[in-house]
Amino acid sequence: MKPDLPPAIATAAEAEWINGELIRGLMRTARSTRLVGLLLVPLLVVVLWNERNAAVLLAWAALALGVAALRLRVVHLYTRDVLTAGAAEQSAFFMKYQWIWPLSALAWGLSPVLHFDRASLPEQFISWLILAGLGMFSINSFSFHLRTMREYLHVLALLPLGVMLWRIGVDQQFEGPTYQYWLVVLLVMFWQLLLQAGRRLHVTHRKNFELQYRNMQLIESLTRQTQAALDAVEIKNRFLASAAHDLRQPVHALG
């Protein structure tokens, strides 16, 4: 039984190409989902319109829509300037604008201020469902770039936890309904499950790009070897043709 071959050692060029493709994948997903945030903001405002002060709702909506507009601007700049660029340009662009994703999570992470223990249970349920959907959506969108996904999920979970614990411990002096404690536990569990799922999905993305890069290198190597073999055959044919011509001269002379 043959021993398993060790994995190929990644070169600096391979690592740079893979990182560039991971960023390209994240931005491609951001381009296809750039309107989701804009649509969810008015949805949450409509759900909570009769439950909270209109000024508070509109202030949060202005913050969320402003961040969504910034995301649209970043996606537009990427599409215009970097979409077809190489790995180095992809990394440079992302390093410059990666702060926009945690900022987006900040806007949505503050949304429990509007509804937690301040709206009726059906409206709270819908609001939490929207937030959970954003969390699940994020692991598909941001799992290409592990640090971005972690930062987004940390902000999206820690801010609601802070709001909930403040409300339970400071405002209610731990005398609120029992279901609030279960909400805290469920949020922590959901947060950790999303991190685990996103990490596994990131590993899958990275392995796929590693395989793609090495296949490209193998195809390029085979192409070079095939061309070298064809060149050798061409040289051999020319040599044989020249030798046959040189041999025919004395044979003709003898004849």
HELIX and SHEET records of a PDB file:
HELIX    1   1 ALA A   12  SER A   32  1                                  21    
HELIX    2   2 VAL A   36  LEU A   48  1                                  13    
HELIX    3   3 ALA A   54  ASP A   81  1                                  28    
HELIX    4   4 ALA A   87  TYR A   97  1                                  11    
HELIX    5   5 ILE A  100  GLY A  109  1                                  10    
HELIX    6   6 PRO A  112  HIS A  115  1                                   4    
HELIX    7   7 LEU A  121  PHE A  142  1                                  22    
HELIX    8   8 LEU A  146  TRP A  166  1                                  21    
HELIX    9   9 ARG A  167  ASP A  171  3                                   5    
HELIX   10  10 TYR A  179  LEU A  254  1                                  76    
END                                                                             
